[in-house]
Amino acid sequence: MIYYLKGKIVDQIESSIVVDVNGVAYECLVSHPSDFELGQERIVYTYKVVREDEEYLVGFSSKEEKSVFLSLIKVKGLGPKTVIQSLSTTTPEAVLSAIASNNVAYLKALPGIGAKAAAQIILDLKGQLTGSKGNPKMYDEVYDALKGLGFKGAAIDRVLSQINEPNASSEDVLRMALAKLRKK
């Protein structure tokens, strides 16, 4: 197992970077290639994927991002490429926050994550990941309240996917959601 690579970032290729370690170049699939400045000496935490038909390295800018990735790939139906694609539009902290606050709408708005996968993530990982707080029923309560006010489910999901506040009260989230729904 390769824990990390320490070397110079020599190239960025779409969703990958190339790290030169003492004359040997390693390509790593990453969520945010722009986090790795060309020519910079960096530590890139890694995870090696070995499958019957492919082998590749996944790279991370921090131990926290790697930890969230490792947790997510344990969820049934999520593979390394889907998880890294999903992480490309968010942060590890936001994912942890969404899991802690039971925000299915936020998770299913991530690329490659549907409603079933989002629910499975919360089911499998809730309580296992540390550093997260929040009311587990908050987003369900807000969804039900907005539905009761006559808003459509798709509009509610769209708005709730933009709000990821685990430390806010249900009333605060409801207020934010109503403000966004009124603008539409």
C-alpha positions in Angstrom: 0.0 0.0 0.0 1.3 3.5 -0.9 0.3 5.9 1.9 1.5 9.0 0.2 3.8 10.4 -2.5 6.1 13.3 -1.8 7.3 15.0 -5.0 6.8 17.8 -7.5 3.5 18.3 -9.3 4.6 18.2 -13.0 1.3 18.0 -14.8 -2.5 18.3 -14.5 -4.6 16.1 -16.9 -8.4 16.7 -16.7 -9.2 15.1 -13.3 -5.6 13.8 -12.6 -2.3 15.1 -11.5 1.2 13.8 -12.1 3.7 13.7 -9.2 7.4 13.3 -10.0 9.0 11.3 -7.1 12.8 11.1 -7.7 12.4 10.7 -11.5 9.4 8.4 -11.4 6.1 10.0 -12.4 2.9 8.8 -10.8 -0.5 9.8 -12.2 -3.2 10.2 -9.5 -6.9 10.7 -10.0 -7.9 13.7 -7.8 -11.1 15.5 -6.9 -9.7 19.0 -7.3 -6.6 19.2 -9.6 -6.4 23.0 -9.1 -5.5 22.3 -5.4 -2.2 21.1 -6.7 0.0 23.9 -8.1 2.3 23.0 -11.0 6.0 22.9 -9.9 5.1 22.8 -6.2 6.6 20.1 -3.9 3.7 18.4 -2.2 2.6 15.4 -0.2 -0.2 13.6 -2.0 -2.0 11.0 0.2 -3.0 8.0 -2.0 -5.3 5.1 -2.3 -4.4 2.3 -4.8 -7.3 0.8 -6.7 -6.7 -2.7 -8.1 -9.4 -4.3 -10.2 -9.4 -7.2 -12.6 -9.3 -4.8 -15.6 -7.7 -1.7 -14.2 -5.2 -0.3 -11.7 -4.8 3.3 -10.7 -4.0 5.7 -7.8 -6.4 8.1 -6.2 -4.8 11.2 -4.7 -5.9 13.5 -1.9 -4.7 16.9 -0.6 -5.4 16.0 3.0 -5.9 13.1 5.4 -9.5 14.2 6.0 -10.4 14.0 2.3 -8.9 10.5 2.1 -10.8 9.4 5.2 -14.1 10.6 3.8 -13.3 8.9 0.5 -12.5 5.6 2.3 -15.8 5.8 4.2 -17.8 6.5 1.1 -16.4 3.7 -1.0 -17.5 1.2 1.6 -21.1 2.2 0.9 -22.9 -0.3 -1.3 -23.1 0.8 -4.9 -20.4 3.5 -4.7 -17.1 3.0 -6.5 -13.9 5.0 -6.3 -14.5 6.9 -9.5 -18.0 7.8 -8.5 -16.9 9.0 -5.1 -14.0 11.1 -6.4 -16.3 12.6 -9.0 -18.8 13.5 -6.3 -16.1 15.0 -4.1 -15.0 17.2 -7.0 -18.1 19.5 -6.4 -17.9 19.7 -2.6 -15.6 19.5 0.4 -15.2 16.7 2.9 -16.6 18.9 5.6 -19.8 19.6 3.6 -20.2 15.8 3.1 -19.8 15.1 6.8 -22.2 17.9 7.6 -24.8 16.6 5.2 -24.5 13.1 6.7 -24.8 14.4 10.2 -27.9 16.5 9.4 -29.6 13.8 7.3 -29.5 16.1 4.3 -30.4 13.6 1.5 -31.1 16.5 -0.9 -27.5 17.8 -0.6 -26.0 14.3 -1.2 -28.2 13.4 -4.2 -27.3 16.7 -5.8 -23.6 15.5 -6.1 -22.6 14.0 -9.4 -23.1 10.2 -9.6 -25.2 10.1 -6.4 -28.9 9.4 -6.8 -31.6 9.3 -4.2 -31.0 5.6 -3.2 -27.2 6.1 -2.9 -27.7 9.3 -0.8 -30.1 7.5 1.6 -27.6 4.5 1.7 -24.7 6.9 2.6 -26.7 8.3 5.5 -27.8 4.8 6.6 -24.4 3.3 6.5 -22.2 6.2 7.7 -24.4 8.2 10.2 -22.7 8.1 13.6 -19.5 6.5 12.2 -17.9 9.7 11.0 -16.6 12.0 13.7 -16.6 15.8 13.9 -20.3 16.1 12.9 -23.2 17.5 14.8 -26.8 18.3 13.9 -30.4 17.3 14.2 -30.8 14.1 12.2 -34.5 14.9 11.5 -34.1 18.6 10.7 -34.2 18.4 6.9 -37.0 15.9 7.0 -39.0 18.3 9.2 -38.3 21.2 6.9 -39.2 19.2 3.8 -42.5 18.2 5.4 -43.2 21.8 6.5 -42.6 23.2 3.0 -44.7 20.4 1.4 -47.5 21.4 3.8 -47.2 25.0 2.6 -47.9 23.8 -1.0 -44.4 23.7 -2.5 -43.5 20.9 -5.0 -41.1 18.1 -4.0 -38.6 18.9 -6.8 -38.4 22.6 -5.8 -37.9 21.7 -2.2 -35.2 19.2 -3.0 -33.4 21.8 -5.2 -33.5 24.4 -2.4 -32.5 22.0 0.4 -29.6 20.7 -1.7 -28.2 24.3 -1.5 -28.5 24.6 2.2 -26.1 22.6 4.4 -26.2 24.0 7.9 -26.0 21.2 10.5 -25.7 23.6 13.4 -28.8 25.7 12.4 -32.2 25.1 13.9 -35.1 23.7 11.9 -36.6 27.2 11.9 -33.4 28.7 10.5 -33.3 26.2 7.7 -37.0 26.7 7.0 -36.4 30.5 6.8 -33.5 30.1 4.4 -35.4 27.7 2.3 -38.5 30.0 2.1 -36.3 32.9 1.1 -34.8 30.8 -1.7 -38.2 29.5 -2.8 -39.7 33.0 -3.0 -36.9 34.2 -5.3 -37.8 31.6 -7.9 
